[in-house]
């Protein structure tokens, strides 16, 4: 059981019951078949990258890099493009990009698109000091 003190709710995962200590409501258990069935055709991919630039924080060079990166949002197949600023001290990265693709084919097309490959060669490689790239698919 996982108590949630803010709402006084406990979730029992094994039987799929939601309990709020005043009443008990039986909910159908939702199970993901992804782990059993393996990769699905047409599965959405969320591409994320956390990074730190060589440029000084707040510099014109930093702002120019971020402005140039917005061109990636216009590559066919890219949806939900976001530029993000790191807000915690848990790592040394300063920024993040996140975008979604309908499926593996859209992601592969993005990787090979001339706008993306030019950005990587001309801006990313010379200006990014460190990064972590993670690609996700829903369970």
Buried (B, 14 or more C-beta within 10 A) or exposed (E): EEEEEEEEEBBBEEEEBEBEEEEEEEEEEEEEEEEEEEEEEEEBBBBBBBBBBEBEEEEEEBEEBBEBBEEBBEBEBBEEBEBEEBEEEEEEBBBBBBBBBEBBEBBEBBEEBEBBEEBEEEBBEEBBEEBEEEEEBEE
